[in-house]
């Protein structure tokens, strides 16, 4: 019998969003690569628009969309003026590449200096995903649809 410690390191092979992991004994186990979600909350200063916020925000969104591993970008504005952007990349490495992009770094500093009165950034890794959709409803009948798990 061979000692597991002598077999070698763990090997991970990535295939799209799924990964196949081989343990030290050479056994294969499925693993899911998790998307990385950045939640950016902010409030603009009164003079942000006059200082070029909209043009820079549009440029940064276009740049994020062109980055490797980009999945999605959505922005929302609440009634009280708080802004929320949700940016999704397929891996933490791709999210870090976006975070560290030189043009994005300059925009981040500009945001701190002249655009935002306050902001917060949370970077999260997806643990689970469910989706649901409304079925077509026949008049007089109602049917709830069970959400389905992705992955």
PyMOL commands that set and color helices and strands:
alter all, ss='L'
color gray80, all
select helices_A, chain A and resi 4-6+53-66+92-100+102-115
alter helices_A, ss='H'
color red, helices_A
select strands_A, chain A and resi 11-15+18-22+28-32+36-44+70-77+83-89+116-125+130-131+148-149
alter strands_A, ss='S'
color yellow, strands_A
deselect
rebuild
show_as cartoon
